[in-house]
Amino acid sequence: VAELTPMQIKVLLAVLDGQLNKQIAHGLGISEATVKAHMTAIMRKLDVSRRAEAVYAASKRGLI
């Protein structure tokens, strides 16, 4: 099971909420580039290629 950092979990929950990268960045007080970096790391850890797949995989594994 992949381990997600607390910030990665926050980003993924925001994606689950339907937020765009710009909205996530503003809400978490980070840059949009940082959000993209977190999403890349999340998708790599969960071995998926799309945001929706990341949310589904994390939910199925009990990570969110």
PQR file of N, CA, C, O and H, with PARSE charges and radii, in Angstrom:
ATOM      1  N   VAL A   1       0.849  -1.191   0.000 -0.4000 1.5000
ATOM      2  CA  VAL A   1       0.000   0.000   0.000 -0.0000 2.0000
ATOM      3  C   VAL A   1       0.885   1.242   0.000  0.5500 1.7000
ATOM      4  O   VAL A   1       1.808   1.352   0.807 -0.5500 1.4000
ATOM      5  N   ALA A   2       0.610   2.150  -0.882 -0.4000 1.5000
ATOM      6  CA  ALA A   2       1.372   3.389  -0.972 -0.0000 2.0000
ATOM      7  C   ALA A   2       1.127   4.251   0.260  0.5500 1.7000
ATOM      8  O   ALA A   2       0.022   4.287   0.800 -0.5500 1.4000
ATOM      9  H   ALA A   2      -0.140   2.061  -1.538  0.4000 1.0000
ATOM     10  N   GLU A   3       2.165   4.935   0.688 -0.4000 1.5000
ATOM     11  CA  GLU A   3       2.037   5.874   1.795 -0.0000 2.0000
ATOM     12  C   GLU A   3       1.946   7.275   1.223  0.5500 1.7000
ATOM     13  O   GLU A   3       2.822   7.695   0.467 -0.5500 1.4000
ATOM     14  H   GLU A   3       3.063   4.905   0.249  0.4000 1.0000
ATOM     15  N   LEU A   4       0.913   7.990   1.569 -0.4000 1.5000
ATOM     16  CA  LEU A   4       0.759   9.372   1.134 -0.0000 2.0000
ATOM     17  C   LEU A   4       1.081  10.292   2.301  0.5500 1.7000
ATOM     18  O   LEU A   4       0.762   9.990   3.450 -0.5500 1.4000
ATOM     19  H   LEU A   4       0.201   7.648   2.183  0.4000 1.0000
ATOM     20  N   THR A   5       1.715  11.416   1.996 -0.4000 1.5000
ATOM     21  CA  THR A   5       2.021  12.401   3.028 -0.0000 2.0000
ATOM     22  C   THR A   5       0.733  13.122   3.416  0.5500 1.7000
ATOM     23  O   THR A   5      -0.248  13.085   2.673 -0.5500 1.4000
ATOM     24  H   THR A   5       1.975  11.662   1.062  0.4000 1.0000
ATOM     25  N   PRO A   6       0.733  13.774   4.572 -0.5600 1.5000
ATOM     26  CA  PRO A   6      -0.464  14.530   4.958  0.2800 2.0000
ATOM     27  C   PRO A   6      -0.869  15.575   3.907  0.5500 1.7000
ATOM     28  O   PRO A   6      -2.059  15.761   3.655 -0.5500 1.4000
ATOM     29  N   MET A   7       0.103  16.255   3.296 -0.4000 1.5000
ATOM     30  CA  MET A   7      -0.224  17.251   2.271 -0.0000 2.0000
ATOM     31  C   MET A   7      -0.789  16.579   1.024  0.5500 1.7000
ATOM     32  O   MET A   7      -1.707  17.111   0.399 -0.5500 1.4000
ATOM     33  H   MET A   7       1.070  16.103   3.502  0.4000 1.0000
ATOM     34  N   GLN A   8      -0.259  15.432   0.660 -0.4000 1.5000
ATOM     35  CA  GLN A   8      -0.791  14.710  -0.499 -0.0000 2.0000
ATOM     36  C   GLN A   8      -2.231  14.292  -0.250  0.5500 1.7000
ATOM     37  O   GLN A   8      -3.055  14.325  -1.164 -0.5500 1.4000
ATOM     38  H   GLN A   8       0.486  15.000   1.167  0.4000 1.0000
ATOM     39  N   ILE A   9      -2.532  13.909   0.951 -0.4000 1.5000
ATOM     40  CA  ILE A   9      -3.912  13.550   1.292 -0.0000 2.0000
ATOM     41  C   ILE A   9      -4.816  14.777   1.185  0.5500 1.7000
ATOM     42  O   ILE A   9      -5.931  14.676   0.674 -0.5500 1.4000
ATOM     43  H   ILE A   9      -1.863  13.882   1.694  0.4000 1.0000
ATOM     44  N   LYS A  10      -4.348  15.937   1.662 -0.4000 1.5000
ATOM     45  CA  LYS A  10      -5.141  17.167   1.544 -0.0000 2.0000
ATOM     46  C   LYS A  10      -5.406  17.502   0.079  0.5500 1.7000
ATOM     47  O   LYS A  10      -6.522  17.867  -0.289 -0.5500 1.4000
ATOM     48  H   LYS A  10      -3.442  16.019   2.078  0.4000 1.0000
ATOM     49  N   VAL A  11      -4.374  17.375  -0.753 -0.4000 1.5000
ATOM     50  CA  VAL A  11      -4.527  17.651  -2.181 -0.0000 2.0000
ATOM     51  C   VAL A  11      -5.534  16.678  -2.786  0.5500 1.7000
ATOM     52  O   VAL A  11      -6.412  17.085  -3.548 -0.5500 1.4000
ATOM     53  H   VAL A  11      -3.467  17.079  -0.454  0.4000 1.0000
ATOM     54  N   LEU A  12      -5.411  15.415  -2.456 -0.4000 1.5000
ATOM     55  CA  LEU A  12      -6.309  14.408  -3.016 -0.0000 2.0000
ATOM     56  C   LEU A  12      -7.752  14.615  -2.557  0.5500 1.7000
ATOM     57  O   LEU A  12      -8.682  14.402  -3.335 -0.5500 1.4000
ATOM     58  H   LEU A  12      -4.698  15.085  -1.837  0.4000 1.0000
ATOM     59  N   LEU A  13      -7.947  15.021  -1.321 -0.4000 1.5000
ATOM     60  CA  LEU A  13      -9.304  15.315  -0.844 -0.0000 2.0000
ATOM     61  C   LEU A  13      -9.892  16.510  -1.580  0.5500 1.7000
ATOM     62  O   LEU A  13     -11.092  16.545  -1.851 -0.5500 1.4000
ATOM     63  H   LEU A  13      -7.191  15.194  -0.689  0.4000 1.0000
ATOM     64  N   ALA A  14      -9.059  17.484  -1.904 -0.4000 1.5000
ATOM     65  CA  ALA A  14      -9.531  18.638  -2.675 -0.0000 2.0000
ATOM     66  C   ALA A  14      -9.914  18.214  -4.088  0.5500 1.7000
ATOM     67  O   ALA A  14     -10.894  18.711  -4.642 -0.5500 1.4000
ATOM     68  H   ALA A  14      -8.083  17.455  -1.684  0.4000 1.0000
ATOM     69  N   VAL A  15      -9.146  17.297  -4.675 -0.4000 1.5000
ATOM     70  CA  VAL A  15      -9.489  16.759  -5.992 -0.0000 2.0000
ATOM     71  C   VAL A  15     -10.826  16.028  -5.904  0.5500 1.7000
ATOM     72  O   VAL A  15     -11.677  16.175  -6.781 -0.5500 1.4000
ATOM     73  H   VAL A  15      -8.349  16.893  -4.226  0.4000 1.0000
ATOM     74  N   LEU A  16     -11.007  15.253  -4.864 -0.4000 1.5000
ATOM     75  CA  LEU A  16     -12.261  14.538  -4.645 -0.0000 2.0000
ATOM     76  C   LEU A  16     -13.429  15.525  -4.570  0.5500 1.7000
ATOM     77  O   LEU A  16     -14.536  15.232  -5.022 -0.5500 1.4000
ATOM     78  H   LEU A  16     -10.316  15.133  -4.152  0.4000 1.0000
ATOM     79  N   ASP A  17     -13.163  16.687  -3.996 -0.4000 1.5000
ATOM     80  CA  ASP A  17     -14.175  17.741  -3.873 -0.0000 2.0000
ATOM     81  C   ASP A  17     -14.435  18.448  -5.197  0.5500 1.7000
ATOM     82  O   ASP A  17     -15.326  19.293  -5.282 -0.5500 1.4000
ATOM     83  H   ASP A  17     -12.264  16.925  -3.629  0.4000 1.0000
ATOM     84  N   GLY A  18     -13.665  18.110  -6.236 -0.4000 1.5000
ATOM     85  CA  GLY A  18     -13.876  18.687  -7.548 -0.0000 2.0000
ATOM     86  C   GLY A  18     -13.118  19.970  -7.811  0.5500 1.7000
ATOM     87  O   GLY A  18     -13.401  20.666  -8.786 -0.5500 1.4000
ATOM     88  H   GLY A  18     -12.941  17.423  -6.167  0.4000 1.0000
ATOM     89  N   GLN A  19     -12.163  20.295  -6.962 -0.4000 1.5000
ATOM     90  CA  GLN A  19     -11.418  21.538  -7.125 -0.0000 2.0000
ATOM     91  C   GLN A  19     -10.356  21.426  -8.212  0.5500 1.7000
ATOM     92  O   GLN A  19      -9.782  20.360  -8.435 -0.5500 1.4000
ATOM     93  H   GLN A  19     -11.933  19.730  -6.169  0.4000 1.0000
ATOM     94  N   LEU A  20     -10.108  22.538  -8.878 -0.4000 1.5000
ATOM     95  CA  LEU A  20      -9.043  22.635  -9.860 -0.0000 2.0000
ATOM     96  C   LEU A  20      -7.725  22.922  -9.146  0.5500 1.7000
ATOM     97  O   LEU A  20      -7.717  23.332  -7.985 -0.5500 1.4000
ATOM     98  H   LEU A  20     -10.574  23.405  -8.697  0.4000 1.0000
ATOM     99  N   ASN A  21      -6.609  22.702  -9.848 -0.4000 1.5000
ATOM    100  CA  ASN A  21      -5.299  22.934  -9.234 -0.0000 2.0000
ATOM    101  C   ASN A  21      -5.168  24.339  -8.661  0.5500 1.7000
ATOM    102  O   ASN A  21      -4.618  24.516  -7.574 -0.5500 1.4000
ATOM    103  H   ASN A  21      -6.616  22.368 -10.791  0.4000 1.0000
ATOM    104  N   LYS A  22      -5.668  25.334  -9.381 -0.4000 1.5000
ATOM    105  CA  LYS A  22      -5.585  26.720  -8.923 -0.0000 2.0000
ATOM    106  C   LYS A  22      -6.356  26.905  -7.614  0.5500 1.7000
ATOM    107  O   LYS A  22      -5.892  27.597  -6.709 -0.5500 1.4000
ATOM    108  H   LYS A  22      -6.114  25.189 -10.264  0.4000 1.0000
ATOM    109  N   GLN A  23      -7.520  26.290  -7.519 -0.4000 1.5000
ATOM    110  CA  GLN A  23      -8.327  26.386  -6.296 -0.0000 2.0000
ATOM    111  C   GLN A  23      -7.654  25.661  -5.142  0.5500 1.7000
ATOM    112  O   GLN A  23      -7.652  26.149  -4.012 -0.5500 1.4000
ATOM    113  H   GLN A  23      -7.897  25.728  -8.255  0.4000 1.0000
ATOM    114  N   ILE A  24      -7.087  24.509  -5.423 -0.4000 1.5000
ATOM    115  CA  ILE A  24      -6.386  23.740  -4.384 -0.0000 2.0000
ATOM    116  C   ILE A  24      -5.210  24.552  -3.864  0.5500 1.7000
ATOM    117  O   ILE A  24      -5.006  24.660  -2.654 -0.5500 1.4000
ATOM    118  H   ILE A  24      -7.088  24.112  -6.341  0.4000 1.0000
ATOM    119  N   ALA A  25      -4.436  25.126  -4.785 -0.4000 1.5000
ATOM    120  CA  ALA A  25      -3.272  25.922  -4.406 -0.0000 2.0000
ATOM    121  C   ALA A  25      -3.681  27.074  -3.493  0.5500 1.7000
ATOM    122  O   ALA A  25      -3.063  27.305  -2.454 -0.5500 1.4000
ATOM    123  H   ALA A  25      -4.602  25.038  -5.767  0.4000 1.0000
ATOM    124  N   HIS A  26      -4.719  27.785  -3.888 -0.4000 1.5000
ATOM    125  CA  HIS A  26      -5.185  28.918  -3.082 -0.0000 2.0000
ATOM    126  C   HIS A  26      -5.650  28.449  -1.701  0.5500 1.7000
ATOM    127  O   HIS A  26      -5.313  29.061  -0.687 -0.5500 1.4000
ATOM    128  H   HIS A  26      -5.221  27.597  -4.732  0.4000 1.0000
ATOM    129  N   GLY A  27      -6.413  27.380  -1.668 -0.4000 1.5000
ATOM    130  CA  GLY A  27      -6.949  26.882  -0.401 -0.0000 2.0000
ATOM    131  C   GLY A  27      -5.890  26.364   0.557  0.5500 1.7000
ATOM    132  O   GLY A  27      -6.047  26.462   1.774 -0.5500 1.4000
ATOM    133  H   GLY A  27      -6.687  26.883  -2.492  0.4000 1.0000
ATOM    134  N   LEU A  28      -4.816  25.815   0.015 -0.4000 1.5000
ATOM    135  CA  LEU A  28      -3.763  25.257   0.864 -0.0000 2.0000
ATOM    136  C   LEU A  28      -2.581  26.212   1.048  0.5500 1.7000
ATOM    137  O   LEU A  28      -1.650  25.913   1.795 -0.5500 1.4000
ATOM    138  H   LEU A  28      -4.688  25.736  -0.974  0.4000 1.0000
ATOM    139  N   GLY A  29      -2.619  27.350   0.373 -0.4000 1.5000
ATOM    140  CA  GLY A  29      -1.548  28.331   0.513 -0.0000 2.0000
ATOM    141  C   GLY A  29      -0.233  27.881  -0.111  0.5500 1.7000
ATOM    142  O   GLY A  29       0.846  28.189   0.395 -0.5500 1.4000
ATOM    143  H   GLY A  29      -3.376  27.593  -0.234  0.4000 1.0000
ATOM    144  N   ILE A  30      -0.338  27.143  -1.221 -0.4000 1.5000
ATOM    145  CA  ILE A  30       0.844  26.674  -1.936 -0.0000 2.0000
ATOM    146  C   ILE A  30       0.711  27.085  -3.397  0.5500 1.7000
ATOM    147  O   ILE A  30      -0.351  27.539  -3.821 -0.5500 1.4000
ATOM    148  H   ILE A  30      -1.215  26.893  -1.632  0.4000 1.0000
ATOM    149  N   SER A  31       1.778  26.929  -4.163 -0.4000 1.5000
ATOM    150  CA  SER A  31       1.713  27.304  -5.577 -0.0000 2.0000
ATOM    151  C   SER A  31       1.014  26.214  -6.386  0.5500 1.7000
ATOM    152  O   SER A  31       0.912  25.062  -5.964 -0.5500 1.4000
ATOM    153  H   SER A  31       2.641  26.560  -3.819  0.4000 1.0000
ATOM    154  N   GLU A  32       0.543  26.616  -7.547 -0.4000 1.5000
ATOM    155  CA  GLU A  32      -0.088  25.660  -8.448 -0.0000 2.0000
ATOM    156  C   GLU A  32       0.914  24.600  -8.899  0.5500 1.7000
ATOM    157  O   GLU A  32       0.555  23.439  -9.093 -0.5500 1.4000
ATOM    158  H   GLU A  32       0.626  27.552  -7.890  0.4000 1.0000
ATOM    159  N   ALA A  33       2.170  25.007  -9.065 -0.4000 1.5000
ATOM    160  CA  ALA A  33       3.219  24.060  -9.442 -0.0000 2.0000
ATOM    161  C   ALA A  33       3.426  23.005  -8.360  0.5500 1.7000
ATOM    162  O   ALA A  33       3.697  21.843  -8.664 -0.5500 1.4000
ATOM    163  H   ALA A  33       2.462  25.951  -8.908  0.4000 1.0000
ATOM    164  N   THR A  34       3.299  23.408  -7.107 -0.4000 1.5000
ATOM    165  CA  THR A  34       3.430  22.456  -6.000 -0.0000 2.0000
ATOM    166  C   THR A  34       2.272  21.470  -5.993  0.5500 1.7000
ATOM    167  O   THR A  34       2.460  20.287  -5.711 -0.5500 1.4000
ATOM    168  H   THR A  34       3.079  24.351  -6.860  0.4000 1.0000
ATOM    169  N   VAL A  35       1.077  21.955  -6.301 -0.4000 1.5000
ATOM    170  CA  VAL A  35      -0.081  21.063  -6.405 -0.0000 2.0000
ATOM    171  C   VAL A  35       0.181  20.029  -7.496  0.5500 1.7000
ATOM    172  O   VAL A  35      -0.063  18.839  -7.299 -0.5500 1.4000
ATOM    173  H   VAL A  35       0.924  22.917  -6.530  0.4000 1.0000
ATOM    174  N   LYS A  36       0.678  20.486  -8.650 -0.4000 1.5000
ATOM    175  CA  LYS A  36       0.969  19.570  -9.746 -0.0000 2.0000
ATOM    176  C   LYS A  36       2.022  18.545  -9.341  0.5500 1.7000
ATOM    177  O   LYS A  36       1.922  17.372  -9.701 -0.5500 1.4000
ATOM    178  H   LYS A  36       0.876  21.453  -8.810  0.4000 1.0000
ATOM    179  N   ALA A  37       3.027  18.985  -8.596 -0.4000 1.5000
ATOM    180  CA  ALA A  37       4.072  18.065  -8.132 -0.0000 2.0000
ATOM    181  C   ALA A  37       3.487  17.022  -7.183  0.5500 1.7000
ATOM    182  O   ALA A  37       3.833  15.843  -7.258 -0.5500 1.4000
ATOM    183  H   ALA A  37       3.108  19.938  -8.304  0.4000 1.0000
ATOM    184  N   HIS A  38       2.604  17.458  -6.295 -0.4000 1.5000
ATOM    185  CA  HIS A  38       1.953  16.511  -5.383 -0.0000 2.0000
ATOM    186  C   HIS A  38       1.104  15.510  -6.167  0.5500 1.7000
ATOM    187  O   HIS A  38       1.118  14.315  -5.871 -0.5500 1.4000
ATOM    188  H   HIS A  38       2.323  18.416  -6.234  0.4000 1.0000
ATOM    189  N   MET A  39       0.364  16.000  -7.167 -0.4000 1.5000
ATOM    190  CA  MET A  39      -0.473  15.097  -7.959 -0.0000 2.0000
ATOM    191  C   MET A  39       0.373  14.085  -8.724  0.5500 1.7000
ATOM    192  O   MET A  39      -0.002  12.917  -8.835 -0.5500 1.4000
ATOM    193  H   MET A  39       0.352  16.971  -7.407  0.4000 1.0000
ATOM    194  N   THR A  40       1.497  14.521  -9.243 -0.4000 1.5000
ATOM    195  CA  THR A  40       2.398  13.606  -9.939 -0.0000 2.0000
ATOM    196  C   THR A  40       2.887  12.521  -8.990  0.5500 1.7000
ATOM    197  O   THR A  40       2.906  11.341  -9.339 -0.5500 1.4000
ATOM    198  H   THR A  40       1.802  15.469  -9.152  0.4000 1.0000
ATOM    199  N   ALA A  41       3.281  12.930  -7.787 -0.4000 1.5000
ATOM    200  CA  ALA A  41       3.764  11.967  -6.793 -0.0000 2.0000
ATOM    201  C   ALA A  41       2.648  11.012  -6.362  0.5500 1.7000
ATOM    202  O   ALA A  41       2.877   9.812  -6.211 -0.5500 1.4000
ATOM    203  H   ALA A  41       3.266  13.888  -7.503  0.4000 1.0000
ATOM    204  N   ILE A  42       1.460  11.540  -6.170 -0.4000 1.5000
ATOM    205  CA  ILE A  42       0.311  10.719  -5.777 -0.0000 2.0000
ATOM    206  C   ILE A  42       0.018   9.671  -6.841  0.5500 1.7000
ATOM    207  O   ILE A  42      -0.155   8.492  -6.535 -0.5500 1.4000
ATOM    208  H   ILE A  42       1.274  12.514  -6.293  0.4000 1.0000
ATOM    209  N   MET A  43      -0.035  10.112  -8.095 -0.4000 1.5000
ATOM    210  CA  MET A  43      -0.367   9.189  -9.176 -0.0000 2.0000
ATOM    211  C   MET A  43       0.718   8.136  -9.350  0.5500 1.7000
ATOM    212  O   MET A  43       0.425   6.987  -9.680 -0.5500 1.4000
ATOM    213  H   MET A  43       0.106  11.071  -8.344  0.4000 1.0000
ATOM    214  N   ARG A  44       1.969   8.523  -9.131 -0.4000 1.5000
ATOM    215  CA  ARG A  44       3.069   7.559  -9.219 -0.0000 2.0000
ATOM    216  C   ARG A  44       2.944   6.525  -8.089  0.5500 1.7000
ATOM    217  O   ARG A  44       3.081   5.325  -8.329 -0.5500 1.4000
ATOM    218  H   ARG A  44       2.208   9.457  -8.863  0.4000 1.0000
ATOM    219  N   LYS A  45       2.688   6.987  -6.872 -0.4000 1.5000
ATOM    220  CA  LYS A  45       2.568   6.083  -5.733 -0.0000 2.0000
ATOM    221  C   LYS A  45       1.397   5.116  -5.888  0.5500 1.7000
ATOM    222  O   LYS A  45       1.476   3.962  -5.466 -0.5500 1.4000
ATOM    223  H   LYS A  45       2.577   7.962  -6.678  0.4000 1.0000
ATOM    224  N   LEU A  46       0.312   5.593  -6.495 -0.4000 1.5000
ATOM    225  CA  LEU A  46      -0.880   4.767  -6.645 -0.0000 2.0000
ATOM    226  C   LEU A  46      -0.903   4.015  -7.971  0.5500 1.7000
ATOM    227  O   LEU A  46      -1.820   3.238  -8.237 -0.5500 1.4000
ATOM    228  H   LEU A  46       0.248   6.531  -6.838  0.4000 1.0000
ATOM    229  N   ASP A  47       0.107   4.251  -8.796 -0.4000 1.5000
ATOM    230  CA  ASP A  47       0.253   3.587 -10.095 -0.0000 2.0000
ATOM    231  C   ASP A  47      -0.971   3.805 -10.987  0.5500 1.7000
ATOM    232  O   ASP A  47      -1.540   2.864 -11.541 -0.5500 1.4000
ATOM    233  H   ASP A  47       0.852   4.882  -8.579  0.4000 1.0000
ATOM    234  N   VAL A  48      -1.355   5.083 -11.107 -0.4000 1.5000
ATOM    235  CA  VAL A  48      -2.466   5.471 -11.977 -0.0000 2.0000
ATOM    236  C   VAL A  48      -2.010   6.619 -12.874  0.5500 1.7000
ATOM    237  O   VAL A  48      -0.953   7.210 -12.652 -0.5500 1.4000
ATOM    238  H   VAL A  48      -0.893   5.847 -10.658  0.4000 1.0000
ATOM    239  N   SER A  49      -2.818   6.930 -13.890 -0.4000 1.5000
ATOM    240  CA  SER A  49      -2.420   7.981 -14.825 -0.0000 2.0000
ATOM    241  C   SER A  49      -3.384   9.171 -14.880  0.5500 1.7000
ATOM    242  O   SER A  49      -3.120  10.147 -15.583 -0.5500 1.4000
ATOM    243  H   SER A  49      -3.677   6.451 -14.071  0.4000 1.0000
ATOM    244  N   ARG A  50      -4.494   9.098 -14.148 -0.4000 1.5000
ATOM    245  CA  ARG A  50      -5.457  10.198 -14.151 -0.0000 2.0000
ATOM    246  C   ARG A  50      -5.892  10.542 -12.736  0.5500 1.7000
ATOM    247  O   ARG A  50      -5.841   9.713 -11.827 -0.5500 1.4000
ATOM    248  H   ARG A  50      -4.708   8.305 -13.577  0.4000 1.0000
ATOM    249  N   ARG A  51      -6.324  11.797 -12.575 -0.4000 1.5000
ATOM    250  CA  ARG A  51      -6.753  12.283 -11.256 -0.0000 2.0000
ATOM    251  C   ARG A  51      -7.900  11.447 -10.688  0.5500 1.7000
ATOM    252  O   ARG A  51      -7.884  11.072  -9.515 -0.5500 1.4000
ATOM    253  H   ARG A  51      -6.366  12.471 -13.313  0.4000 1.0000
ATOM    254  N   ALA A  52      -8.885  11.162 -11.522 -0.4000 1.5000
ATOM    255  CA  ALA A  52     -10.042  10.390 -11.063 -0.0000 2.0000
ATOM    256  C   ALA A  52      -9.617   9.002 -10.604  0.5500 1.7000
ATOM    257  O   ALA A  52     -10.143   8.488  -9.617 -0.5500 1.4000
ATOM    258  H   ALA A  52      -8.898  11.467 -12.474  0.4000 1.0000
ATOM    259  N   GLU A  53      -8.678   8.396 -11.307 -0.4000 1.5000
ATOM    260  CA  GLU A  53      -8.163   7.085 -10.912 -0.0000 2.0000
ATOM    261  C   GLU A  53      -7.447   7.169  -9.565  0.5500 1.7000
ATOM    262  O   GLU A  53      -7.530   6.248  -8.752 -0.5500 1.4000
ATOM    263  H   GLU A  53      -8.251   8.814 -12.109  0.4000 1.0000
ATOM    264  N   ALA A  54      -6.749   8.272  -9.336 -0.4000 1.5000
ATOM    265  CA  ALA A  54      -6.033   8.450  -8.068 -0.0000 2.0000
ATOM    266  C   ALA A  54      -7.009   8.500  -6.901  0.5500 1.7000
ATOM    267  O   ALA A  54      -6.791   7.869  -5.867 -0.5500 1.4000
ATOM    268  H   ALA A  54      -6.682   9.020  -9.996  0.4000 1.0000
ATOM    269  N   VAL A  55      -8.084   9.255  -7.078 -0.4000 1.5000
ATOM    270  CA  VAL A  55      -9.103   9.349  -6.022 -0.0000 2.0000
ATOM    271  C   VAL A  55      -9.716   7.977  -5.765  0.5500 1.7000
ATOM    272  O   VAL A  55      -9.873   7.563  -4.616 -0.5500 1.4000
ATOM    273  H   VAL A  55      -8.261   9.768  -7.918  0.4000 1.0000
ATOM    274  N   TYR A  56     -10.061   7.278  -6.842 -0.4000 1.5000
ATOM    275  CA  TYR A  56     -10.670   5.953  -6.706 -0.0000 2.0000
ATOM    276  C   TYR A  56      -9.711   4.977  -6.025  0.5500 1.7000
ATOM    277  O   TYR A  56     -10.109   4.255  -5.110 -0.5500 1.4000
ATOM    278  H   TYR A  56      -9.934   7.615  -7.775  0.4000 1.0000
ATOM    279  N   ALA A  57      -8.465   4.950  -6.460 -0.4000 1.5000
ATOM    280  CA  ALA A  57      -7.481   4.016  -5.903 -0.0000 2.0000
ATOM    281  C   ALA A  57      -7.224   4.320  -4.430  0.5500 1.7000
ATOM    282  O   ALA A  57      -7.142   3.400  -3.616 -0.5500 1.4000
ATOM    283  H   ALA A  57      -8.142   5.536  -7.203  0.4000 1.0000
ATOM    284  N   ALA A  58      -7.099   5.571  -4.084 -0.4000 1.5000
ATOM    285  CA  ALA A  58      -6.859   5.953  -2.688 -0.0000 2.0000
ATOM    286  C   ALA A  58      -8.048   5.597  -1.815  0.5500 1.7000
ATOM    287  O   ALA A  58      -7.879   5.138  -0.686 -0.5500 1.4000
ATOM    288  H   ALA A  58      -7.165   6.319  -4.745  0.4000 1.0000
ATOM    289  N   SER A  59      -9.237   5.806  -2.328 -0.4000 1.5000
ATOM    290  CA  SER A  59     -10.454   5.476  -1.582 -0.0000 2.0000
ATOM    291  C   SER A  59     -10.569   3.969  -1.382  0.5500 1.7000
ATOM    292  O   SER A  59     -10.889   3.497  -0.291 -0.5500 1.4000
ATOM    293  H   SER A  59      -9.374   6.179  -3.246  0.4000 1.0000
ATOM    294  N   LYS A  60     -10.308   3.231  -2.440 -0.4000 1.5000
ATOM    295  CA  LYS A  60     -10.396   1.776  -2.373 -0.0000 2.0000
ATOM    296  C   LYS A  60      -9.394   1.186  -1.377  0.5500 1.7000
ATOM    297  O   LYS A  60      -9.665   0.173  -0.731 -0.5500 1.4000
ATOM    298  H   LYS A  60     -10.048   3.614  -3.327  0.4000 1.0000
ATOM    299  N   ARG A  61      -8.238   1.835  -1.266 -0.4000 1.5000
ATOM    300  CA  ARG A  61      -7.184   1.354  -0.348 -0.0000 2.0000
ATOM    301  C   ARG A  61      -7.329   1.925   1.059  0.5500 1.7000
ATOM    302  O   ARG A  61      -6.519   1.627   1.937 -0.5500 1.4000
ATOM    303  H   ARG A  61      -8.018   2.657  -1.791  0.4000 1.0000
ATOM    304  N   GLY A  62      -8.353   2.739   1.275 -0.4000 1.5000
ATOM    305  CA  GLY A  62      -8.588   3.301   2.602 -0.0000 2.0000
ATOM    306  C   GLY A  62      -7.645   4.430   2.981  0.5500 1.7000
ATOM    307  O   GLY A  62      -7.470   4.726   4.163 -0.5500 1.4000
ATOM    308  H   GLY A  62      -9.011   2.981   0.562  0.4000 1.0000
ATOM    309  N   LEU A  63      -7.040   5.061   1.986 -0.4000 1.5000
ATOM    310  CA  LEU A  63      -6.095   6.152   2.268 -0.0000 2.0000
ATOM    311  C   LEU A  63      -6.802   7.479   2.460  0.5500 1.7000
ATOM    312  O   LEU A  63      -6.269   8.389   3.094 -0.5500 1.4000
ATOM    313  H   LEU A  63      -7.183   4.821   1.026  0.4000 1.0000
ATOM    314  N   ILE A  64      -8.014   7.589   1.906 -0.4000 1.5000
ATOM    315  CA  ILE A  64      -8.819   8.804   2.101 -0.0000 2.0000
ATOM    316  C   ILE A  64     -10.244   8.392   2.421  0.5500 1.7000
ATOM    317  O   ILE A  64     -11.104   9.249   2.625 -0.5500 1.4000
ATOM    318  H   ILE A  64      -8.448   6.850   1.391  0.4000 1.0000
TER
END
